[in-house]
Structures are given as C-alpha cells and as structure tokens.
C-alpha cells in the first residue's frame, strides 16, 4: 500500500480521502431529497459512516469493504438515491492489498442486495425501476474498473519490490566479487614478498650449514615463519575460491603454534583441560586464530619471557586463555590494534565473549569463550 504523497503521513492522506468521500455522499444525499422521501437521521449517519470508514482501508481493507457495502445497502433501503462511491474505493483498496476472494464475494452479494434494498425503500418502486436504481447505485463497469485498478497497482508494487530486491542481490554479489578480487590481489602480493624472504632465509641457512657454521635460531624461525605464512596464504585463497571447504588450520594445529613460539626463544606452554569433543568448524577456526594472534602479539610487542596457552573443553563452550609476563601494565594499557579488533569481531560473530587486557601483576591476558552448544 502506498504511504501517500512524499512528506505527508499515510494516516493524514487516508483521513483526507475519507472526509472528502463522506462529504460527497452527504451532498449527494441532500441534493436528492424530495418531499416524498423521509430520509431521517439514519440515512445521513449511514452516508457519513460509509465514507469515514475509508480512513481504515489501509489497515483493515477487508472489514472496511464489508462496512462500506452494508452502509450502501442501508442507505438505499431507507431511500437514498446515492451511488456507492465509498464501496468502490473499498474495492480498490481490498484488491490492492491482495484480498481478491473476499472482494468478489462481497461484490456479488452487493449486486444481489441492492435491488432488494431498493424494493424495500420508501419510494415504493416497481421491480424494473428497483433494478434500474440498483444499477445506478453500483455500475458493474465502475466496479470492475475499481478492482482492475487495485490489481494493476498491486502488480506494479510487486514488480517494484522484486526489482529492488534484485538490485540489492546484484549489489551484494558485486561487492563479494570485489572483495574476492582484492583478497586475491593481496594474496598474490604478499605471497611474492614472503616467498622472497623465505628463499633468502633458506639460502642463508643452506650456506651456513655447508660451511659448518651454527645457524642462528632467529634465522631458522624466520625461515619456518615464511613457510607457514605461504601455506596460510595459499589455504586462504583456496577457501575464497571454494567457500564450502574449511581451512586446514584449527585446534589440532595449536601445538604447532606453541612449538614455533618456543623456537623464537619464548618459553611457551600449552595446557588442554576438559574432555575433548568436536566443535563447530567456525569455532575451530576462530580458536586457532585467537591463539595465533595472541602469540604473534606476544612476540612483537610484549617483550615477554614466558607465555601460557590454556584450552578448556566445556560441555557448552570452548574457553581459551593466553597469558604472558610482558611489560604491559594496567597503567600503560596498549591501544587495541587490528589483530585484537579482528579477534573481537570473530568472537562476537559466534555469540561469544572476549577479554583482552593487561594483568594486574604485569603482562597481558587474552580470554575468549566460544559457545559450542550442548554435546550429546
């Protein structure tokens, strides 16, 4: 249903139309009054109610159709020779709202009831004149035109809604394609740069081993980090190309993260509590990313000597906690970076909770709780 003219509330428009129709019916009733017809207060009331009922045609098109029809039959029965204008408006509104069946039933009933109402009116018309009076009150052509107008506008609005929905779907699809294109471009660029770092690190390690020199642990860690970054970028691109395939990293790979952290000189430990059970794929991936990002932040910013990773399998949740003994304190709380914001978005999307803040005794803690649902 239309909301009326731009800037005008729909209720104001409805009432304006209803008042105008009611006034038109009353004027028509007054102009048709003659000395042989005693209309009375009831006739004027039926004319007014039939017109004013149109104010509710948007909210209740079916009941308004019935009310306007009864009013038209009523004022015909008490002697008003007035067309059923309000009923035509109600037919248009009901068909536009999709109530075609009730409109047909009410209209057929109206076409049968109006001649009977004319026969019982104070005019005491013969049967032929009564039927002529009924045809004048509700012309079949106008009735069909009102229904056709309502159906045409309903179809137009349906097509407009469908076109709008199609435009939104097209815009979403194009946005997804653009994100995929950006991700691929970023993947290609990062893969190239990381490959250079990895190759150079491997060459240096190879030359040092050939000369019998001791290879620095930092250099070995760089080489391993380059290999892992290349694998992750490749896995990310494969996931983007095939949305149904889960990435290969999850809770099973957390020990590898801890081992790589130890290879950089960090005293990292892993503790797994509770009875291990299967968790949703999204939780599995998010848990891995939380541990990965937390250990990365420890290596980059914390200047920590130790770090502990604890994973607790609960019946309805998976709890993850990563603590370090770095230099963070409550008085010098760091601003959240992209990594922490990304973790928070992942956890929130799963309906979980995340705390990332300095510890009271020094260092930093990341605590996440991811709902997994009750296990059977």
N, C-alpha and C positions, 0 to 999 in steps of 0.2 A: 504494500500500500504506500502511496506517496505520502510524504511528510508535509505537503503544502508548498507554498512559494518559499524560495530561499530567504532565510531570516525570519519567517513567520512560523510560530509554533503550529503543529498539526491540529491541536485542540482548538486554537483560535479559528483556523480555517473551517474546521468541522462545524463549530457553532455558528459561524457567519453564514455558511450554506444552509444550515438547519433553520435559522431565523428567517432567511430570505424565502425559503420554500414555505415555511409556515405562514409568513405574511402574504405570499402569493395565494395560498389556499384560502386564507380568510377573506382576502379581497375578492377572489372569485366567488366565494360563498355569499358574500354580501351583495355583490352585483347581480347574482342570480336569484335573489329572494323576491318573491312576489306575494300578492295578497292571499293566494290560495294555499300557500305553504307556510306552516308554522314550524320554523327550524328549531327554535329553542336553544337553550344553553348547551345541551348535549351535542348538538351538531357543531357548534363553534369549538367546543372542547375537543372533539374528535379531529377536527381540522388542525387545531394547534398541536395536539399530541402527535399526529401523523407527521407533521413537518419537523417538530423539535426532536423527535426520536432519531432523526438522521445524524444528530450530534454524536451518537454512539456507533455509527455504522462501521467505523474503523476497528473498534474494539470488539464489537459483537455483531457482525453482519447478519448472522442467522436470525437471532431474536429481533433485530430491527426490521428484517424482511417480514417477519410474522406480524409485528406490531403495526407497521405501515399498511399491510394488507388488511388486517382487521379493522383499522381505522377507516380505510377506504370503503370497505363493505358497510361499516356502521353509518358513515355519513351519507352513503347512498340510500340506506334503509330509512333514515329519518328525513329524507327529501332533498339532500344537497345534490345539485347537478354540477359536480366539480370533478375534473379529471384526476386520476390517481397519480399525480405528479410525484409525490413522496415515494410511492411504491416503485416507480421507475428508477429513481435514484437508489433505492434499496436493492433492486435487482442488479444494477450496475456494480454496486459495492460488493454484493454477495458473490457474483460471478468472478469479479476481480480477485476476491480472496480465495477462490477455488471451490466455493460451495455450489457446484452446479446442480447436484442432485436435489438438494432442498429447494433451490430456486425453481427448478422445473415443477416439482410437486406443488409448491405454493402458487406458482403462476397458473397451473391448470385448475387448482382449487379456486383461485380468484376469478378466472374466466367463467367458471360454473356458478360461483356465488353471486357475482354482480347482477345478473338478470333476476335472480330470486330476490335480491335486496331491492331492486327497482320495482318489482311486483308488490312488495310489501310497503313501499313508501307512501306517504300521504297523497301523492299525485294521482294514484289510482289509474296508472297507465294500463292499456291493453297489453297483451303478451308481446305483440310485434313491437310496440313502442318501448316496452321494457327492455327487449333485447337490443334495440337501437340505442337506448340510453346506456346500456352496459358497454356496448362497443364504443360509444363516445367517451365513457369514463376511462376505458383501458383499451386503446387501439392495439391490435395484435402486432402491427408493424412497429409501433413505438416500443412495445415490449421486447420484440426480437432485436431491435436496434440497441436497446439498453444492454441486453445480455451480450450481444456481439461486441459492443464497445468495451464492456468489462473483460471479456475473454481476450480481446486483442491486446489490451493494456497488460493483462496478466502475462500473456506470452512474451510481450516486449520486455517486461521486467525480468522474466525468467531468462530470456536470452541475454539481457544486460548483465545479470548476475553471473551467468555462465561465462560470458566474455571476460568479466572482471576476474573470476576465478582462474580462467585460462591464462590471463596476463600475469597473475601472481605466480602461477606454477611455472610459466616461462621465465619470469624474472628469477625465481629461486633456482631453476635449472641452470640458467646462465651464470648466476653467482657461484653455484657449485662448480661449474666448469672452469670459471676463472680462478677459484681457489685451488682447484686441482692443477691448473696450469702454473700458478705461482709456486705451488709446492714442488712441482717437477723441476721448474727452473731453479728454485732454491736448492733442491736435492742435487741437481747437476753441478751447480756452482760449488756447493760445499764438498761434494764428493771429489771434485777435481783438486781443491785445495788440501783436503785431508789426505788424499792419495799422495800428493807431493810430500807432505810431512811424513807419512808412513814410509814411503820409499826412501826418503833421505835418512830417516832413523834406521831403517833396515840396512842401508848401505854402510852407515857408520858402525853399527853393531857387527856387521859382517867383516869389515876391515879390522876392527878391534880384535875380533876373535881370531882372524888369520894371523895377526901379529902377536897373539898370545897375551894381549893386554886385558885387564879386567874391565868389563863393561859396566858403566855406572848404572845403578838401579833406576835412576830417573830416566835415563835413555831407554831402558827396557820398558819402563812404564809408558813412555811416550809412544813407543812402537806398538805396544798392546792396546793403548787407548785409540790409536789411529786405526788399527784393525777393527776394534769394536765399533768405533764410530762409522766406519764404512759399512759394516754389517747392519747396523741400525738404520742408516740412511737407505740402504737397499730394501730392508724389510718395510720401512715406512712407505717407500714408493710402491712396493708390491701391494701393501694394504690399501693405498689410494686407488690403485688400478682395479683391485678386486675387493669391494667393500665387505664381502662375505667372509673373507679369510682373516682370522685373528692373527695378530703379530706374534712372532715366535718368542717374545720375552714375557715372562710372568714370574710368579713366586718361585718356580723351580730354578730361576736364574739369579735369584738374590744371593746365594752363596758365591757366585762368580763376582758379583759386585763387591762383596766384602773382601774377597781374595785380591781383587785388583786394588782396592783401597789399601790393604796391607802391603801390597807391592810398592806403593809410594812411600812407605815408611810410617804410615798411620797404624796404630795399634787398634785394629777394628775387630769386633767380636759380633757373633750372631747367635741369638737365643730364640728358639721356637718353643712356644708353650701351647698347651691345649691339644686336643685330638684333631689331627689334620683331617680336613674334609674338602670336597670340591666346592669351589666358589664360582660365581658367575664370571664369565670371561672379562667383562668390563672391570670388575673388582680385581681380578687377577692382574690385568694390565696396569690399573691405577696403583696398586700396591707396589709393583715393581718400579714404576716411575717415581713414587714418593721416596722410596729408599735410594734410588739412583740420584735424584735431585738433591736429597739431603746429604749424601756422601760427597757429591760434587761441591756443594756449598761448603762443607767442612774442609775439603782440600783447598778450595780457592780463598776462602775468607776467614776461616775460624782460627788459623794458626794453632790447631789443636794437636795434642799428642795421642789421645785416645778417642774412640767413638764406639758406641754400642748400638746394635740394631736388635730390636725385640719384636717378634711377630707372635701375636696371641690369637689362636683359633678359638672363637667363642661360638656357642650354638647359633646365635643370630647376628653375629658381627665378626669382622676381622679387625683387630687392633694392631696398629703399627706405631712404634716409638723409636726414634733415632736421637741419641744424646751424644754430646761431645763436651770436652773440657776446655774449649777455646776461650778466647778473650772477651766474648760477649758478656755484658752485664746488664741488669735492668736499667741502670742509669744511662747506658750507651746503646740503647736498643737500635739495631740497624733498620733502615727503611726496607720494606718488602720489595724484592726485585721481581723480575719476570718469572723466575723459577717458582718462587713462593706463590705468586698470583696464579700461575698455571696449576700448581698443586691444589690450591683452594678451589679453583673452578672445576677441576676434575672431581674432587671430593663432594662439592656441593651438588654437582650434576647427578651424583649417585645417591643423594639424600644423606650423606654422612657429615661428620664434623671434623674440623682440623684446628689444631693449636700449634702455632709456630712462634716461639718467644724465647728470650734469654731465661736461663735458670737462675734461681735465687743464689746458688753457690758458685755461679760462674759457668760459662758455656751456654750452649743453645740446645733447645729441645724441639722436636717435631713430633706431634702426636696426632694420629688420624684414626678414626673409627668409621669403618665402611659396613653398612648393613648388607647382610647376605641372605636374610630370611631364615626361618627355622629349618633345620635339617631333619630328615626322616630317620 
